[in-house]
């Protein structure tokens, strides 16, 4: 069983050295390339204001966060959720840096995220696959024809869901050859069709033969002459 978790955070600013904190954590779980919907989402009270630039990106106000738990209050549940999974993060050093900073601030906490989970950076993967191109999450959505029109502001859970779709497209290989009107292939345009697998796939119906059909089949088989043993009887 391969358990992967797509993770994203929102923060009050860009640098932990300036005392900026996490305000939202979003995680999407995938097991054996199937989305399980066993997700994790938590807003966190940072006890400080967001920078104006950060607020413009995520839109999460201090007033909204006033009644939310602190990171210390949610740390145990969060760490239990991600434990022993592969964390897939776009630009992982940013989010892991903030998570490690939050762990550093906890009394008696000496471990960092790397002690709980394997860390994989999907941005590094994207740069290896598409060198010299833009590899932001928005750019990858466009390249792989994944809709993110519902994304007006950044949100940790929403961005994790989008990242899961992007990762499936990047690692799933070419499924169909898409030709544009000019004859260009998907290898040239970067468009790849893929199926998003979930745990709720419909069950296939089984249609069994009725007694009349079984009798007719038996009579037909009995009428077939063979030189040796009749294996199907």
C-alpha positions in Angstrom: 0.0 0.0 0.0 1.4 3.4 -1.1 0.0 6.2 1.0 0.7 9.7 -0.4 -0.6 13.0 1.0 -0.7 16.2 -1.0 -0.1 19.1 1.4 -0.3 22.9 1.2 -0.3 25.7 3.8 -1.3 29.3 3.9 0.8 31.7 6.1 0.8 35.2 7.4 3.9 36.1 5.3 6.9 34.7 3.5 9.6 34.4 6.1 9.7 32.5 9.4 12.6 34.7 10.4 10.2 37.6 10.6 7.9 35.6 12.9 5.4 34.6 10.3 3.1 31.7 11.1 0.9 29.1 9.5 -2.8 29.9 9.3 -4.2 27.0 7.2 -3.2 23.4 6.5 -4.8 21.3 3.8 -4.1 17.7 3.0 -5.5 15.3 0.4 -4.9 11.5 0.9 -4.2 9.1 -2.0 -3.6 5.4 -1.6 -2.3 3.4 -4.5 -3.2 6.3 -6.8 -6.8 6.5 -5.7 -8.1 9.5 -3.8 -9.7 8.3 -0.6 -11.5 11.6 0.5 -9.9 11.1 3.9 -8.6 14.6 3.9 -7.3 16.9 6.6 -8.2 20.6 6.8 -7.5 23.0 9.6 -7.4 26.8 10.1 -4.9 27.9 12.7 -4.9 31.0 14.9 -1.4 32.6 14.4 -1.6 35.3 17.2 -0.3 37.9 14.7 -1.5 39.8 11.7 -1.0 38.7 8.1 1.0 40.9 5.8 -1.1 42.9 3.3 0.5 41.0 0.4 -0.2 37.6 2.0 -3.8 38.7 2.8 -4.4 39.6 -0.8 -3.3 36.1 -1.8 -5.4 34.0 0.7 -8.0 36.4 2.0 -8.1 34.9 5.4 -8.6 37.6 8.0 -7.5 37.9 11.6 -11.1 38.2 12.6 -11.9 34.9 10.9 -9.0 33.2 12.7 -9.8 34.6 16.1 -11.7 31.5 17.4 -9.6 28.9 15.6 -7.2 26.6 17.6 -3.5 27.2 17.8 -0.9 25.0 16.1 -0.1 23.6 19.5 -3.7 22.4 19.9 -3.8 20.7 16.5 -0.2 19.4 16.3 -0.8 15.9 17.6 -3.8 15.2 15.3 -1.9 16.6 12.3 1.3 14.6 12.9 -0.7 11.4 13.4 -2.4 12.0 10.1 0.8 12.5 8.1 2.9 9.9 9.9 4.6 7.4 7.6 3.1 8.9 4.5 4.9 10.4 1.5 4.1 14.2 1.6 4.0 15.7 -1.9 4.3 19.4 -1.8 4.7 22.0 -4.6 7.8 24.0 -3.5 8.3 21.8 -0.5 11.0 23.9 1.3 8.5 26.7 1.9 5.8 24.6 3.5 8.2 22.3 5.4 10.2 25.3 6.6 7.0 26.8 8.2 5.9 23.4 9.6 9.3 22.9 11.2 9.2 26.4 12.6 5.8 25.6 14.2 7.3 22.4 15.6 10.3 24.3 16.9 8.0 26.6 18.9 6.3 23.7 20.7 7.6 23.0 24.1 9.5 19.7 24.3 9.3 19.0 20.5 12.6 18.1 19.0 11.6 16.3 15.8 11.1 17.9 12.4 8.7 16.9 9.7 11.3 14.7 8.0 11.2 12.4 11.0 7.5 11.8 10.5 7.1 11.6 6.7 9.0 11.3 3.4 9.1 14.6 1.6 8.7 14.9 -2.2 8.7 18.2 -4.1 6.4 18.2 -7.1 8.0 21.4 -8.3 11.3 19.6 -8.7 9.6 16.8 -10.6 7.8 19.4 -12.9 11.1 21.1 -13.6 12.7 17.8 -14.5 9.8 17.0 -16.9 9.5 20.5 -18.3 12.9 22.2 -18.2 13.0 25.9 -19.0 9.2 26.2 -18.7 7.0 27.8 -16.1 6.1 25.2 -13.5 3.8 27.0 -11.1 0.6 25.2 -10.1 -1.4 27.5 -12.4 1.0 26.8 -15.3 0.8 23.1 -14.8 -3.0 23.2 -14.7 -3.0 24.9 -18.1 -0.4 22.5 -19.5 -2.3 19.4 -18.4 -5.8 20.9 -19.2 -6.9 20.8 -15.5 -9.6 23.3 -14.6 -8.9 25.7 -11.8 -11.4 28.4 -12.7 -13.1 27.9 -9.2 -9.8 29.1 -7.6 -10.4 32.8 -7.0 -8.1 32.9 -3.9 -5.4 30.5 -2.7 -6.7 28.0 -0.2 -4.7 25.2 1.3 -7.2 22.4 0.8 -8.2 23.6 -2.7 -4.6 23.9 -3.8 -3.9 20.4 -2.4 -6.8 19.0 -4.4 -5.5 20.7 -7.6 -2.0 19.4 -6.9 -3.3 15.8 -6.6 -4.9 16.1 -10.1 -1.7 17.7 -11.5 0.5 14.9 -10.0 -1.8 12.2 -11.4 -1.5 13.8 -14.8 2.3 14.2 -14.6 3.0 10.7 -13.4 0.2 8.8 -15.3 1.8 9.0 -18.8 0.0 9.7 -22.0 -3.5 8.1 -22.2 -4.8 9.5 -25.5 -3.3 11.3 -28.4 -4.9 14.7 -28.7 -4.5 16.5 -32.1 -5.3 20.2 -32.4 -6.7 21.8 -35.5 -3.2 22.6 -36.7 -2.2 18.9 -36.4 -0.1 19.4 -33.3 0.1 16.5 -30.9 -0.3 16.6 -27.1 3.4 16.0 -26.8 3.8 19.4 -28.4 1.0 21.3 -26.7 1.5 19.6 -23.3 -2.1 18.4 -23.1 -2.6 15.0 -21.6 -5.9 13.3 -21.0 -6.1 11.3 -17.8 -8.7 9.6 -15.5 -8.9 10.7 -11.9 -9.3 7.5 -9.9 -11.4 7.5 -6.7 -12.3 4.9 -4.2 -16.0 5.1 -5.3 -15.8 3.4 -8.6 -19.2 1.8 -9.7 -19.5 -2.0 -9.4 -19.8 -3.9 -12.6 -23.1 -5.8 -13.0 -23.0 -9.5 -13.6 -25.6 -11.0 -15.9 -26.1 -14.7 -15.5 -27.7 -17.1 -18.0 -31.2 -18.3 -17.2 -32.3 -22.0 -17.1 -33.5 -21.9 -20.7 -30.2 -20.6 -22.0 -28.3 -23.1 -19.9 -30.3 -26.1 -21.2 -29.8 -24.8 -24.8 -26.1 -24.5 -24.3 -25.9 -28.0 -22.8 -27.7 -29.6 -25.7 -25.4 -27.7 -28.2 -22.3 -29.0 -26.4 -23.6 -32.5 -26.3 -24.0 -32.4 -30.0 -20.3 -31.6 -30.7 -18.4 -34.8 -31.6 -14.8 -35.1 -30.4 -12.2 -37.8 -30.9 -10.8 -37.7 -27.4 -12.2 -36.7 -24.0 -14.8 -33.9 -24.1 -13.0 -31.5 -21.8 -15.9 -29.0 -21.5 -18.3 -31.7 -20.2 
